[in-house]
Amino acid sequence: MISEASSPLKRTLKLKKNLLSSKYELCVERIRYFTEIYKKFPDDPEVIKRAKAVSHTLKNMTIFIRDDELLVGAETSKNLGENIHLDLRTYRNTLDKKSTFKKLARRKPQPFFIDEDDRIELSELIPFWKEKSLEGYRINKKLLLEGLIGGPGSVSSLAPNIAMHQGTTEGHLCAGYEKLLKLGYNGIIRESEFYLNQLNTEDPQYQSKHDFYQAVKIYYEAAIEFARRYSTLASNLAKCEENNQRRIE
């Protein structure tokens, strides 16, 4: 497609208009691939299982490059979408009700929509995650065993006057980009391998440290492969692009 973005500002405004004019959709791809891994490796340590799930997602999720886009990458298969984190959050038996999605589609100011096929698939995935979510089950169960909360308590009871956020953290955390830019993905992989080789099997925390460094390797190897998927997609799109400037981009 011929690019109409003749300046950085026009390009940015066009991309902004594209997003703001798109309907907000729910995507089931992430939870689909997480479910596949959690079913396949039920006995793996949690940190390894999550790393494998992220890797599996990045290898299989739908990717696309928008017209005039230079910085590519999307969290979902939708132009403007949101993942459903059954593995992280407790949804109080609402997402398996068709009426819930009708209400979401009618709500203001920001309605959510979901394809019927995706809604049906989601309803089939929900039972697996009941009593398995990180927020609603795993964290509270561990705190209960450690005596940090009472039977009817929850994480919020630890700090009732402070807003506590678990699960998704978009916009709430700042990643260590300085280290990433200095070392690169391969550099972080080599660093994890170095620390793996330094581990002492007599250390009481050996297994947890070993699992952590293995998970780091899995994550960053998956990130490299994810970038390669976009590189391949960009190359294929360039071959079909009629506009020379866009083809160069």
CYANA upper distance limits for C-alpha pairs under 8 A (distance plus 0.5 A):
  1 MET  CA     67 ASP  CA      7.80
  1 MET  CA    241 GLU  CA      6.90
  1 MET  CA    242 GLU  CA      7.23
  1 MET  CA    243 ASN  CA      7.52
  2 ILE  CA    241 GLU  CA      8.31
  2 ILE  CA    242 GLU  CA      7.19
  2 ILE  CA    243 ASN  CA      5.67
  2 ILE  CA    246 ARG  CA      7.94
  3 SER  CA     67 ASP  CA      7.74
  3 SER  CA     68 ASP  CA      6.69
  3 SER  CA    243 ASN  CA      7.40
  3 SER  CA    246 ARG  CA      6.94
  4 GLU  CA     11 ARG  CA      8.34
  5 ALA  CA     10 LYS  CA      5.90
  5 ALA  CA     11 ARG  CA      5.03
  5 ALA  CA     14 LYS  CA      7.95
  5 ALA  CA     68 ASP  CA      7.27
  6 SER  CA     10 LYS  CA      7.01
  6 SER  CA     11 ARG  CA      7.49
  7 SER  CA     11 ARG  CA      6.55
  8 PRO  CA     12 THR  CA      6.57
  9 LEU  CA     13 LEU  CA      6.58
 10 LYS  CA     14 LYS  CA      6.51
 11 ARG  CA     15 LEU  CA      6.74
 11 ARG  CA     68 ASP  CA      7.07
 12 THR  CA     16 LYS  CA      6.56
 13 LEU  CA     17 LYS  CA      6.54
 14 LYS  CA     18 ASN  CA      6.67
 15 LEU  CA     19 LEU  CA      6.92
 15 LEU  CA     68 ASP  CA      7.96
 15 LEU  CA     69 GLU  CA      7.85
 16 LYS  CA     20 LEU  CA      6.62
 17 LYS  CA     21 SER  CA      6.39
 18 ASN  CA     22 SER  CA      6.91
 19 LEU  CA     79 ASN  CA      7.52
 19 LEU  CA     80 LEU  CA      6.71
 22 SER  CA     79 ASN  CA      7.52
 22 SER  CA     80 LEU  CA      6.76
 23 LYS  CA     80 LEU  CA      7.17
 23 LYS  CA    112 PHE  CA      8.01
 23 LYS  CA    113 PHE  CA      7.86
 24 TYR  CA     80 LEU  CA      5.84
 24 TYR  CA     81 GLY  CA      5.92
 24 TYR  CA     82 GLU  CA      8.01
 24 TYR  CA    110 GLN  CA      8.14
 24 TYR  CA    111 PRO  CA      7.25
 24 TYR  CA    112 PHE  CA      5.70
 24 TYR  CA    113 PHE  CA      6.72
 25 GLU  CA     78 LYS  CA      7.13
 25 GLU  CA     80 LEU  CA      6.88
 25 GLU  CA     81 GLY  CA      5.13
 25 GLU  CA     82 GLU  CA      6.86
 25 GLU  CA    112 PHE  CA      5.95
 25 GLU  CA    113 PHE  CA      5.15
 25 GLU  CA    114 ILE  CA      6.05
 26 LEU  CA     78 LYS  CA      8.37
 26 LEU  CA     81 GLY  CA      6.03
 26 LEU  CA     82 GLU  CA      5.50
 26 LEU  CA     83 ASN  CA      6.48
 26 LEU  CA     84 ILE  CA      7.48
 26 LEU  CA    112 PHE  CA      7.18
 26 LEU  CA    113 PHE  CA      6.60
 26 LEU  CA    114 ILE  CA      5.71
 27 CYS  CA     76 THR  CA      6.68
 27 CYS  CA     77 SER  CA      7.08
 27 CYS  CA     78 LYS  CA      7.36
 27 CYS  CA     81 GLY  CA      6.86
 27 CYS  CA     82 GLU  CA      6.44
 27 CYS  CA     83 ASN  CA      5.64
 27 CYS  CA     84 ILE  CA      7.24
 27 CYS  CA    114 ILE  CA      7.81
 27 CYS  CA    118 ASP  CA      7.83
 28 VAL  CA     32 ARG  CA      6.48
 28 VAL  CA     83 ASN  CA      6.91
 28 VAL  CA     84 ILE  CA      6.89
 28 VAL  CA    118 ASP  CA      6.79
 28 VAL  CA    121 GLU  CA      8.25
 28 VAL  CA    122 LEU  CA      7.09
 29 GLU  CA     33 TYR  CA      6.83
 29 GLU  CA     57 THR  CA      8.13
 29 GLU  CA     61 MET  CA      6.85
 29 GLU  CA     76 THR  CA      7.80
 29 GLU  CA     77 SER  CA      7.78
 29 GLU  CA     83 ASN  CA      8.27
 30 ARG  CA     34 PHE  CA      6.64
 30 ARG  CA     57 THR  CA      6.48
 30 ARG  CA     61 MET  CA      7.82
 30 ARG  CA     76 THR  CA      8.08
 30 ARG  CA     83 ASN  CA      7.11
 30 ARG  CA     84 ILE  CA      8.05
 31 ILE  CA     35 THR  CA      6.39
 31 ILE  CA     83 ASN  CA      8.15
 31 ILE  CA     84 ILE  CA      7.07
 31 ILE  CA     85 HIS  CA      7.02
 31 ILE  CA     86 LEU  CA      7.37
 31 ILE  CA     87 ASP  CA      8.05
 31 ILE  CA    125 LEU  CA      8.47
 32 ARG  CA     36 GLU  CA      6.92
 32 ARG  CA    125 LEU  CA      7.84
 33 TYR  CA     37 ILE  CA      6.97
 33 TYR  CA     53 ALA  CA      7.02
 33 TYR  CA     56 HIS  CA      6.80
 33 TYR  CA     57 THR  CA      5.93
 33 TYR  CA     60 ASN  CA      8.44
 34 PHE  CA     38 TYR  CA      6.66
 34 PHE  CA     50 ARG  CA      8.32
 34 PHE  CA     53 ALA  CA      5.34
 34 PHE  CA     54 VAL  CA      7.76
 34 PHE  CA     56 HIS  CA      8.08
 34 PHE  CA     57 THR  CA      7.55
 34 PHE  CA     87 ASP  CA      8.48
 35 THR  CA     39 LYS  CA      6.54
 35 THR  CA    125 LEU  CA      7.83
 35 THR  CA    128 PHE  CA      8.33
 36 GLU  CA     40 LYS  CA      6.64
 37 ILE  CA     41 PHE  CA      6.43
 37 ILE  CA     42 PRO  CA      8.50
 37 ILE  CA     49 LYS  CA      7.61
 37 ILE  CA     52 LYS  CA      7.37
 37 ILE  CA     53 ALA  CA      6.03
 37 ILE  CA     56 HIS  CA      8.03
 38 TYR  CA     42 PRO  CA      5.90
 38 TYR  CA     49 LYS  CA      7.19
 38 TYR  CA     53 ALA  CA      7.94
 41 PHE  CA     49 LYS  CA      7.43
 42 PRO  CA     49 LYS  CA      8.48
 44 ASP  CA     48 ILE  CA      6.84
 44 ASP  CA     49 LYS  CA      6.26
 45 PRO  CA     49 LYS  CA      6.59
 45 PRO  CA    211 ASP  CA      7.82
 46 GLU  CA     50 ARG  CA      6.58
 47 VAL  CA     51 ALA  CA      6.76
 47 VAL  CA    211 ASP  CA      7.29
 47 VAL  CA    212 PHE  CA      7.04
 47 VAL  CA    215 ALA  CA      6.86
 48 ILE  CA     52 LYS  CA      6.65
 48 ILE  CA    211 ASP  CA      6.84
 48 ILE  CA    212 PHE  CA      7.92
 48 ILE  CA    214 GLN  CA      7.75
 48 ILE  CA    215 ALA  CA      5.72
 49 LYS  CA     53 ALA  CA      6.62
 50 ARG  CA     54 VAL  CA      6.70
 51 ALA  CA     55 SER  CA      6.67
 51 ALA  CA    215 ALA  CA      5.94
 51 ALA  CA    216 VAL  CA      8.14
 51 ALA  CA    218 ILE  CA      6.47
 51 ALA  CA    219 TYR  CA      6.12
 52 LYS  CA     56 HIS  CA      6.52
 52 LYS  CA    215 ALA  CA      8.38
 52 LYS  CA    218 ILE  CA      7.27
 52 LYS  CA    219 TYR  CA      8.21
 53 ALA  CA     57 THR  CA      6.61
 54 VAL  CA     58 LEU  CA      6.68
 54 VAL  CA    219 TYR  CA      7.53
 54 VAL  CA    222 ALA  CA      8.18
 55 SER  CA     59 LYS  CA      6.72
 55 SER  CA    218 ILE  CA      7.38
 55 SER  CA    219 TYR  CA      6.82
 55 SER  CA    222 ALA  CA      5.41
 55 SER  CA    223 ALA  CA      8.19
 56 HIS  CA     60 ASN  CA      6.81
 57 THR  CA     61 MET  CA      6.02
 58 LEU  CA    222 ALA  CA      7.15
 58 LEU  CA    223 ALA  CA      7.94
 58 LEU  CA    225 GLU  CA      8.40
 58 LEU  CA    226 PHE  CA      6.21
 59 LYS  CA    222 ALA  CA      7.85
 59 LYS  CA    225 GLU  CA      7.73
 59 LYS  CA    226 PHE  CA      6.93
 61 MET  CA     76 THR  CA      8.12
 61 MET  CA     77 SER  CA      7.39
 62 THR  CA     76 THR  CA      7.90
 62 THR  CA     77 SER  CA      5.56
 63 ILE  CA     73 GLY  CA      7.90
 63 ILE  CA     74 ALA  CA      7.61
 63 ILE  CA     77 SER  CA      6.96
 63 ILE  CA    230 TYR  CA      7.88
 64 PHE  CA     73 GLY  CA      8.09
 64 PHE  CA     74 ALA  CA      8.31
 64 PHE  CA     77 SER  CA      8.48
 64 PHE  CA    230 TYR  CA      8.41
 64 PHE  CA    233 LEU  CA      8.19
 65 ILE  CA     69 GLU  CA      7.02
 65 ILE  CA     72 VAL  CA      6.66
 65 ILE  CA     73 GLY  CA      7.96
 65 ILE  CA    233 LEU  CA      8.49
 65 ILE  CA    234 ALA  CA      8.01
 66 ARG  CA     72 VAL  CA      8.44
 68 ASP  CA    246 ARG  CA      7.88
 70 LEU  CA    249 GLU  CA      7.80
 72 VAL  CA    230 TYR  CA      8.32
 73 GLY  CA    230 TYR  CA      8.44
 75 GLU  CA     81 GLY  CA      8.22
 75 GLU  CA     82 GLU  CA      8.16
 75 GLU  CA     83 ASN  CA      8.17
 76 THR  CA     80 LEU  CA      8.39
 76 THR  CA     81 GLY  CA      6.34
 76 THR  CA     82 GLU  CA      7.01
 76 THR  CA     83 ASN  CA      6.99
 77 SER  CA     81 GLY  CA      7.77
 85 HIS  CA     89 ARG  CA      6.48
 85 HIS  CA    167 GLY  CA      8.36
 85 HIS  CA    168 THR  CA      8.25
 86 LEU  CA     90 THR  CA      7.31
 86 LEU  CA     91 TYR  CA      8.00
 86 LEU  CA    126 ILE  CA      7.69
 86 LEU  CA    129 TRP  CA      6.73
 86 LEU  CA    133 SER  CA      6.83
 87 ASP  CA    129 TRP  CA      6.90
 87 ASP  CA    132 LYS  CA      7.21
 87 ASP  CA    133 SER  CA      5.04
 87 ASP  CA    134 LEU  CA      6.65
 88 LEU  CA    133 SER  CA      5.40
 88 LEU  CA    134 LEU  CA      5.12
 88 LEU  CA    135 GLU  CA      6.14
 88 LEU  CA    136 GLY  CA      8.30
 88 LEU  CA    166 GLN  CA      8.24
 88 LEU  CA    167 GLY  CA      5.38
 88 LEU  CA    168 THR  CA      7.79
 89 ARG  CA    133 SER  CA      6.18
 89 ARG  CA    134 LEU  CA      7.00
 89 ARG  CA    135 GLU  CA      5.82
 89 ARG  CA    136 GLY  CA      6.74
 89 ARG  CA    166 GLN  CA      8.38
 89 ARG  CA    167 GLY  CA      6.58
 90 THR  CA    133 SER  CA      6.75
 90 THR  CA    135 GLU  CA      7.12
 90 THR  CA    136 GLY  CA      5.64
 91 TYR  CA     95 LEU  CA      7.20
 93 ASN  CA     97 LYS  CA      8.23
 94 THR  CA    100 THR  CA      6.81
 95 LEU  CA    100 THR  CA      6.90
 95 LEU  CA    101 PHE  CA      8.11
 95 LEU  CA    123 SER  CA      7.84
 95 LEU  CA    126 ILE  CA      8.33
 96 ASP  CA    100 THR  CA      8.47
 96 ASP  CA    122 LEU  CA      8.18
 96 ASP  CA    123 SER  CA      5.73
 96 ASP  CA    126 ILE  CA      7.53
 97 LYS  CA    101 PHE  CA      8.01
 98 LYS  CA    102 LYS  CA      7.19
 99 SER  CA    103 LYS  CA      6.79
100 THR  CA    104 LEU  CA      6.79
101 PHE  CA    105 ALA  CA      6.60
101 PHE  CA    112 PHE  CA      8.17
101 PHE  CA    113 PHE  CA      7.62
101 PHE  CA    114 ILE  CA      7.87
102 LYS  CA    106 ARG  CA      6.90
103 LYS  CA    107 ARG  CA      6.52
104 LEU  CA    111 PRO  CA      5.96
104 LEU  CA    112 PHE  CA      5.71
104 LEU  CA    113 PHE  CA      7.46
105 ALA  CA    111 PRO  CA      5.30
105 ALA  CA    112 PHE  CA      5.52
105 ALA  CA    113 PHE  CA      5.84
106 ARG  CA    111 PRO  CA      6.48
107 ARG  CA    111 PRO  CA      5.54
107 ARG  CA    112 PHE  CA      8.40
114 ILE  CA    118 ASP  CA      7.01
114 ILE  CA    119 ARG  CA      6.82
115 ASP  CA    119 ARG  CA      6.69
116 GLU  CA    120 ILE  CA      6.73
117 ASP  CA    121 GLU  CA      6.73
118 ASP  CA    122 LEU  CA      6.50
119 ARG  CA    123 SER  CA      6.74
120 ILE  CA    124 GLU  CA      7.04
121 GLU  CA    125 LEU  CA      6.95
122 LEU  CA    126 ILE  CA      6.68
123 SER  CA    127 PRO  CA      8.18
125 LEU  CA    129 TRP  CA      7.76
126 ILE  CA    130 LYS  CA      7.23
128 PHE  CA    132 LYS  CA      8.39
129 TRP  CA    133 SER  CA      6.82
131 GLU  CA    136 GLY  CA      7.71
131 GLU  CA    137 TYR  CA      6.00
132 LYS  CA    136 GLY  CA      8.19
132 LYS  CA    137 TYR  CA      6.30
132 LYS  CA    138 ARG  CA      7.13
133 SER  CA    137 TYR  CA      5.92
133 SER  CA    138 ARG  CA      6.87
134 LEU  CA    138 ARG  CA      5.32
134 LEU  CA    139 ILE  CA      6.36
134 LEU  CA    167 GLY  CA      7.68
135 GLU  CA    139 ILE  CA      6.18
135 GLU  CA    140 ASN  CA      7.51
135 GLU  CA    166 GLN  CA      6.73
135 GLU  CA    167 GLY  CA      6.97
136 GLY  CA    140 ASN  CA      7.01
137 TYR  CA    141 LYS  CA      6.27
138 ARG  CA    142 LYS  CA      6.72
139 ILE  CA    143 LEU  CA      6.72
139 ILE  CA    155 VAL  CA      8.34
140 ASN  CA    144 LEU  CA      6.49
140 ASN  CA    149 ILE  CA      8.41
140 ASN  CA    154 SER  CA      6.56
140 ASN  CA    155 VAL  CA      6.90
141 LYS  CA    145 LEU  CA      6.74
142 LYS  CA    146 GLU  CA      6.75
143 LEU  CA    147 GLY  CA      6.67
143 LEU  CA    148 LEU  CA      5.69
143 LEU  CA    149 ILE  CA      6.49
143 LEU  CA    155 VAL  CA      8.35
144 LEU  CA    148 LEU  CA      6.41
144 LEU  CA    149 ILE  CA      5.72
144 LEU  CA    150 GLY  CA      6.79
144 LEU  CA    151 GLY  CA      7.40
148 LEU  CA    158 LEU  CA      8.16
149 ILE  CA    153 GLY  CA      5.85
149 ILE  CA    154 SER  CA      6.88
149 ILE  CA    155 VAL  CA      7.82
149 ILE  CA    157 SER  CA      7.62
149 ILE  CA    158 LEU  CA      7.72
150 GLY  CA    154 SER  CA      8.23
153 GLY  CA    157 SER  CA      6.59
154 SER  CA    158 LEU  CA      8.09
155 VAL  CA    159 ALA  CA      8.21
156 SER  CA    160 PRO  CA      5.91
156 SER  CA    162 ILE  CA      8.39
156 SER  CA    163 ALA  CA      8.32
156 SER  CA    164 MET  CA      7.17
159 ALA  CA    164 MET  CA      8.49
165 HIS  CA    169 THR  CA      8.12
169 THR  CA    173 LEU  CA      6.85
176 GLY  CA    180 LEU  CA      7.10
177 TYR  CA    181 LEU  CA      6.47
178 GLU  CA    182 LYS  CA      6.69
179 LYS  CA    183 LEU  CA      6.45
179 LYS  CA    184 GLY  CA      8.19
180 LEU  CA    184 GLY  CA      5.49
180 LEU  CA    185 TYR  CA      7.18
180 LEU  CA    188 ILE  CA      7.95
183 LEU  CA    187 GLY  CA      5.03
183 LEU  CA    188 ILE  CA      6.59
184 GLY  CA    188 ILE  CA      6.91
185 TYR  CA    189 ILE  CA      6.81
185 TYR  CA    220 TYR  CA      6.27
185 TYR  CA    221 GLU  CA      8.08
185 TYR  CA    223 ALA  CA      8.16
185 TYR  CA    224 ILE  CA      7.46
186 ASN  CA    190 ARG  CA      6.68
186 ASN  CA    220 TYR  CA      8.02
186 ASN  CA    221 GLU  CA      8.39
187 GLY  CA    191 GLU  CA      6.65
188 ILE  CA    192 SER  CA      6.70
188 ILE  CA    217 LYS  CA      8.44
188 ILE  CA    220 TYR  CA      8.05
189 ILE  CA    193 GLU  CA      6.79
189 ILE  CA    216 VAL  CA      7.55
189 ILE  CA    217 LYS  CA      5.75
189 ILE  CA    220 TYR  CA      7.09
189 ILE  CA    221 GLU  CA      8.05
190 ARG  CA    194 PHE  CA      6.66
191 GLU  CA    195 TYR  CA      6.88
192 SER  CA    196 LEU  CA      6.59
192 SER  CA    213 TYR  CA      5.77
192 SER  CA    214 GLN  CA      7.92
192 SER  CA    216 VAL  CA      7.18
192 SER  CA    217 LYS  CA      7.11
193 GLU  CA    197 ASN  CA      6.79
193 GLU  CA    213 TYR  CA      7.76
193 GLU  CA    217 LYS  CA      8.27
194 PHE  CA    198 GLN  CA      6.98
195 TYR  CA    199 LEU  CA      6.97
195 TYR  CA    213 TYR  CA      7.84
196 LEU  CA    210 HIS  CA      6.76
196 LEU  CA    213 TYR  CA      6.84
196 LEU  CA    214 GLN  CA      8.36
199 LEU  CA    203 ASP  CA      8.28
199 LEU  CA    206 TYR  CA      7.16
199 LEU  CA    209 LYS  CA      8.38
199 LEU  CA    210 HIS  CA      7.96
200 ASN  CA    206 TYR  CA      7.02
201 THR  CA    206 TYR  CA      6.19
202 GLU  CA    206 TYR  CA      7.54
205 GLN  CA    209 LYS  CA      6.65
206 TYR  CA    210 HIS  CA      6.44
207 GLN  CA    211 ASP  CA      6.56
208 SER  CA    212 PHE  CA      6.66
209 LYS  CA    213 TYR  CA      6.84
210 HIS  CA    214 GLN  CA      6.68
211 ASP  CA    215 ALA  CA      6.56
212 PHE  CA    216 VAL  CA      6.80
213 TYR  CA    217 LYS  CA      6.96
214 GLN  CA    218 ILE  CA      6.88
215 ALA  CA    219 TYR  CA      6.63
216 VAL  CA    220 TYR  CA      6.76
217 LYS  CA    221 GLU  CA      6.45
218 ILE  CA    222 ALA  CA      6.59
219 TYR  CA    223 ALA  CA      6.77
220 TYR  CA    224 ILE  CA      6.75
221 GLU  CA    225 GLU  CA      6.88
222 ALA  CA    226 PHE  CA      6.56
223 ALA  CA    227 ALA  CA      6.77
224 ILE  CA    228 ARG  CA      6.83
225 GLU  CA    229 ARG  CA      6.82
226 PHE  CA    230 TYR  CA      7.18
227 ALA  CA    231 SER  CA      6.75
228 ARG  CA    232 THR  CA      6.64
229 ARG  CA    233 LEU  CA      6.73
230 TYR  CA    234 ALA  CA      6.51
231 SER  CA    235 SER  CA      6.68
232 THR  CA    236 ASN  CA      6.73
233 LEU  CA    237 LEU  CA      6.67
234 ALA  CA    238 ALA  CA      6.57
235 SER  CA    239 LYS  CA      7.01
236 ASN  CA    240 CYS  CA      7.47
237 LEU  CA    241 GLU  CA      6.65
238 ALA  CA    246 ARG  CA      8.23
238 ALA  CA    247 ARG  CA      5.33
238 ALA  CA    248 ILE  CA      8.14
239 LYS  CA    247 ARG  CA      8.05
241 GLU  CA    246 ARG  CA      7.62
241 GLU  CA    247 ARG  CA      6.17
242 GLU  CA    247 ARG  CA      7.85
243 ASN  CA    247 ARG  CA      6.64
244 ASN  CA    248 ILE  CA      6.75
245 GLN  CA    249 GLU  CA      6.86
